[in-house]
């Protein structure tokens, strides 16, 4: 199975309102809920691709129970979340149905105690031996040490299990130094890590900092990949309009599935770009359009070359 | 015990954000939750006054379980809520900590089936014999017939149990015709019911429509009461600044406690006005400031007279 870690899981709630006007009262016309946090989004896409996935991270309180109820009805995803006393956060996306714009309200997440963090590390070590690969995704909830991902990367590598890290800021900086197999920053995260706004240079710098492979997400322009085997650029067939929520998580799912299937790099990148584009095209945020994916995957342009050994 | 009915219970969530700007993303700095819906607010105030209270109405889904968890830790309130399949609604109050203004987002409430509505009526009939009085409070969730309150008023009256109705629109219109002991409209609700914006005339008209007593809530100007025994005006000692959320529910709690304690009408009204003012003064929405209440209750001005028998 593939293991995804979401330390700051969330119940993602979407409200549709005819028009959002601050300091007034609104009747919400439609409410949707789904399990959220990057690692859970990655897991949902992997399961849709036919992979067995186990999710871990923290879950707590009434919101945590609601999240787990939803997971029960997500086929192909096994729940190995670790209980905490504090409540799992909610995120609320208020969609103004007149303008199509979204206003986001994000709760902070539970305060995790040192004992809860140790209990998580034990659970993680128990899960790892059965994993073909692991993805470490998203922000850290309050109380989890900033070096948490570095530690989780080292544990996975000590067992020779490939590990992908998708986070930002100081947790990314420390995590990269622990030599993960792959990081997937977007241009902002890459610039924050390296100080460079030039993607190719910044990608090279991120590798020098410790990541074995770097796949930089350039938004609508696709992906830029660099590792010991070569460098590539993968570009979608054309511009698309839609909701980019979850597009980055689909990139991680594409790369991770390509890794465990041992696909050549150009194929992994084509899959990641096609999944990401099919996510932007799907009507529901964070889902992907399966038909669009099948149609797009052969039409992604991948340029670049393998290094001379 | 006193019975309060809240057909459209809610989990009231308050978010504090530094500044609410539509179409941007916000970190919520503080999250508070409490059981909501008018009848639950009334029950909390009654319990704080030392009364035994039982709450009924509908509750469902993960949000309903969260609401019931909170009720468990509310001393003096007994939970007799009736389960439904649909989820209890959330209400979200987003408080802009820079301006102090509040933006409200209200979910619609669960769709109640005819069988669920019948199950509620059975539960209500089982609870009534032990009740010294009953309050019917707030809006109706989808699926509950618009004549629901009229029916619940008739059932209570057939058992000679005093019944207070606090709702609006068509449910109020129909409920009044079933001859409740007391209705407590605000000026808008009264104008909608009677067509008159003149409070004294509208209050008289509401009595003619069937209510034995009418207590009109005039906001900061206090209460206007009319029944077979006389008419009164109750005015707070002076203007206060604060959050009016829940002030109307505190009026209902004051009137209801005065009714079961068989207080003379001027004392009931003084208590209701003092509780309402102490609710506006409390830092948390919907709570009341006990010390302010004790200090205010002797300073409410009540004018008017009892009718000649």
Interface residues (C-beta under 8 A of the other chain):
Chain A: X15 X17 X20 X21 X22 X23 X24 X25 X26 X27 X28 X29 X31 X61 X62 X63 X65 X66 X69 X92 X94 X96 X99 X101 X102 X103 X104 X105 X106 X107 X108
Chain B: X15 X17 X20 X21 X22 X23 X24 X25 X26 X27 X28 X29 X31 X61 X62 X63 X65 X66 X69 X92 X94 X96 X99 X101 X102 X103 X104 X105 X106 X107 X108
